[in-house]
Amino acid sequence: MQAAQCALRAPLGLSARAALRRPAAAAAVPRRAVLAGAAAPAVGMPACPPKVGQLSDEERKELAEQFGFRSIGKELPDNVTLQDIIKSMPPEVFELNPWKAWGAVAIAVSSFAFSLWLISVCPAPLLPFAWAFSGTAMTGWFVVGHDCGHRAFSKNKLVEDIVGTLMFMPLIYPFEPWRIKHNQHHAHTNKLVEDTAWHPVQKEVMDKWSPAERFLYKTFLGSPLKLWASIGHWWIWHFDLNKYTEAQKPRVLVSLAAVGLFMAVGWPLIVYYTGWWGLVKYWLMPWLGYHFWMSTFTVVHHTAPHIPFKPSEEWNAAKAQLSGTVHCDYPRWVEFLCFDINVHVPHHVMSKIPWYNLRAATDSLRKNWGEYMTECTFNWRMLKYIFTHCHVYDEEQNYVPFDFKKEEPFFAVQRKVLPENM
């Protein structure tokens, strides 16, 4: 998820905010972009300079500020391997702690139970706040199952399969199909076609869209609705048996049966005791909150104007996992309820690091490889680029927006009205 026409709308002396407010017709291609070899785009903001990782520290610092990041890393040398990075981390970050693992289960269950009580006593005007808390608590269930899927919960795989399946049931997320496809995402992070979590739209694919497809993709991938796009991903990737081998299908069917059981028993019980509004109030709205975080974490982890997706023949595992994954800080209560899933770079360097060791692993990576990492704090400026520009794959610029040929009102309005403060 990275940007297409990436942002440097004014000469170097102007602030990012003033630059973004200048009319497109009056915008000058910045000296920095010219030095980097970037061409002026057809619409929107000037293009992201190519080979950002090779710019000077000062240039990357200014780009980071304009894009909404704390830092943009240098390009990792070609001779560094993923194993080199893994071996640099202390061995204790790979160790499993059953007390912390099961403690997460207890926190996830109790925080979600508390959120349901909160929903039950909240006056109607305050329900959105209770739903936000509940959706965040529900995301903790996913993170526990996420560690199970990566074999980072227990030394017993059967225990991991059972816990993962149970934690995913209320989410209507089939554990085994998710595990298979998510591991493919880790094996092919930021690879142009093979990455199953996200990759930019290719121009030749976009040219084949019907009017209805064009409307749906532009609406849901080119606006703040992108922060719920995981619902489409959930449906497309995890319920189609044709996406799995014959050897995989028996375990896939068990996971599908588990979520089917929750739908067949859990939903009717909720309706019986609380009515149809209760199903919306106690399950659907928290579930939508959970998908907000699922989408947001995924988008922010893997979308930045300067981070390229690469075709398989050009892909480099070390660069994709260390430099192609974004560390983002969120409000501390979110990080607590979601078990530090936002501390994501070490998870991509080695997916078997349990959630409770991610911060120590990040400290190690910063010490040894920090100059190659991208970091940010969750902010609107970064999201604005993602919504309005990070859409279509471009070999030179990483991204161009859906309306790269001629600016369209749908995107022009967003570029004007979406907030751009950090």
Stockholm file with secondary structure:
# STOCKHOLM 1.0

chainA/1-422         MQAAQCALRAPLGLSARAALRRPAAAAAVPRRAVLAGAAAPAVGMPACPPKVGQLSDEERKELAEQFGFRSIGKELPDNVTLQDIIKSMPPEVFELNPWKAWGAVAIAVSSFAFSLWLISVCPAPLLPFAWAFSGTAMTGWFVVGHDCGHRAFSKNKLVEDIVGTLMFMPLIYPFEPWRIKHNQHHAHTNKLVEDTAWHPVQKEVMDKWSPAERFLYKTFLGSPLKLWASIGHWWIWHFDLNKYTEAQKPRVLVSLAAVGLFMAVGWPLIVYYTGWWGLVKYWLMPWLGYHFWMSTFTVVHHTAPHIPFKPSEEWNAAKAQLSGTVHCDYPRWVEFLCFDINVHVPHHVMSKIPWYNLRAATDSLRKNWGEYMTECTFNWRMLKYIFTHCHVYDEEQNYVPFDFKKEEPFFAVQRKVLPENM
#=GR chainA/1-422 SS CCCSSCCCCSCTTSCHHHHHHSCGGGCCCCHHHHHHTCCCCSSSSCCCCSCGGGSCHHHHHHHHHHHTCSBCCCCCCTTCCHHHHHHTSCGGGGCCCHHHHHHHHHHHHHHHHHHHHHHHHSCGGGHHHHHHHHHHHHHHHHHHHHHHHTTCSCSCHHHHHHHHHHHHGGGTCCHHHHHHHHHHHHHTTTBTTTCSSCCCBCHHHHTTCCHHHHHHHHHHHSSGGGGGTHHHHHHHHHSCGGGSCTTTHHHHHHHHHHHHHIIIIIHHHHHHHHHHHHHIIIIIHHHHHHHHHHHHHHHHHTCCTTCCCBCGGGCCHHIIIIISSEEEECCHHHHHHTTTTTCCHHHHHCTTSCGGGHHHHHHHHHHHHGGGCEEEECCHHHHHHHHHHCCEEETTTEEECTTSSSCCHHHHHHHHHSCCCC
#=GC SS_cons         CCCSSCCCCSCTTSCHHHHHHSCGGGCCCCHHHHHHTCCCCSSSSCCCCSCGGGSCHHHHHHHHHHHTCSBCCCCCCTTCCHHHHHHTSCGGGGCCCHHHHHHHHHHHHHHHHHHHHHHHHSCGGGHHHHHHHHHHHHHHHHHHHHHHHTTCSCSCHHHHHHHHHHHHGGGTCCHHHHHHHHHHHHHTTTBTTTCSSCCCBCHHHHTTCCHHHHHHHHHHHSSGGGGGTHHHHHHHHHSCGGGSCTTTHHHHHHHHHHHHHIIIIIHHHHHHHHHHHHHIIIIIHHHHHHHHHHHHHHHHHTCCTTCCCBCGGGCCHHIIIIISSEEEECCHHHHHHTTTTTCCHHHHHCTTSCGGGHHHHHHHHHHHHGGGCEEEECCHHHHHHHHHHCCEEETTTEEECTTSSSCCHHHHHHHHHSCCCC
//
